[in-house]
Amino acid sequence: MSILYKFRAVLLLIFFSVTFHACDDGDKIEAEISKISIDLNVYRFDTEFDEVNPDQLDSLKSKYPFLFPEQYPDSIWRAKLNDSLQKVLRTSVRKEFSDFDKEETALTSLYKHVAYYFEGYKVPMVITVTNDVDYPNRIIATDSILFIGLDNYLGVDHEFYAGFSKYISSGLDRNFLISDVSSAVGNTVTPRPKDRSFLAQMVYYGKILYIKDKIIPFETDAKKIGYSEQQLQWVVENEEPIWRNFIENEYLYDTDNKLASRFLDPAPFSKFGLELDSDSPGRAGRYIGWQMVRAFMNNNTVSLEQMLNLSGEEIFKKSSYKPKK
């Protein structure tokens, strides 16, 4: 047996040993998480409001006082109940979400994972509503309540979204609902960076995506970041040239706010100023930040909560991040 053959055999043995060990650890964690008991309560306010008699609003107001501000008279709510467009909207929601069982099961799993990784996290009351397709606020998380605007998840081709840009409507689908909830969780537990640099902002979004790795491991990477499978494949295949572009243009420590709109904010494509722009998905910088945080967690022994409190620069320097060519 040649020395080269022996060397390759040792490398393979090490690889499989590490892989199996990681899988075993993951299985143990999932087994522990499955035993966690949580009290998740989901309330279909959207359905209850649709069914209430306009002259009998008091019971609903008593149950959900925070949804009926005192400065608005009952006439406002009666008008909303009788409005023809509102009726069409509520009918569409009831048709798409005739049941919420699949989402409730996924939410239960999500919050079990949150309880495992974030000790003392209070599971919120979940309330489904309609919010006039206010898609930037389709998920609203408070300390004790999570609001889900179901009219923002009727499917990319729904008539209500006809006037929206494709990059917006593509995310208004039931398949992204759980991912959006996990984003809201990530936003509540991840400190905003004090540093205004592009690197700090990239790592901030990378932290939230890494949280999603932990709390919704049952979702695909594409759903976690809000991409189609084709968009995810593009950033995976072009990770090295994206990173090289950032380095060559000295973006990492740049504080120009325009970099966020080019590479971090929702957009039809990322703006490198190259021919490949039209093929790229938006938010490519978030993907890079995600891989950087993943590399850091693979190469350092720290807890999830400890990582969240580290600066973007420390995570970058200790990550040994280097995309494959």
WOMOLIN-V685709 format. One line per field, one symbol per residue. phi: phi as a letter, one per 20 degrees, with the letter a starting at -180 (. if undefined). burial: + if it has 16 or more other ideal C-beta (glycine too) atoms within 10 Angstrom, else -. A space follows every 10 residues. Layout:
phi = ???
burial = ???
This chain:
phi = .fffffffff ffffgfffff ffffffffff ffffefdcde dddeggffff effgecfgff fffcffecgf fdfggfffff feffffffff ffffffdfcc fffffffffg ffffffecfn fefffdcecd clleffdfcc ddfccdecef feceogefff dgeefgfeff eecgfdffff fffffgffdd fffffeffff fgfgffffff gfgeecfeef fffgendfff ffgffffdgf ffffffffel egdfdfffff feccegafae demcffgfee efmfffffgf fffgffffdc dcffffgfee fffffffeel fbffe
burial = ---------- ---------- ---------- --+------+ -+-++++-++ -+----+--+ ---+---+-- ------+--+ +----+--++ -++---+--+ --+--+++++ ++++++++-- --++-+++++ +-+-+--++- +----+++++ ++++---+-+ +--+--++++ +++--+++++ ++++++--++ --+-+-++++ ++++++++++ ++++++--+- +++++++--- ++-++--++- -++-++---- ++------+- -+++--+-++ ++-------+ ++++++++++ +++++++--- ---+--++-+ -++-++--+- +-+--
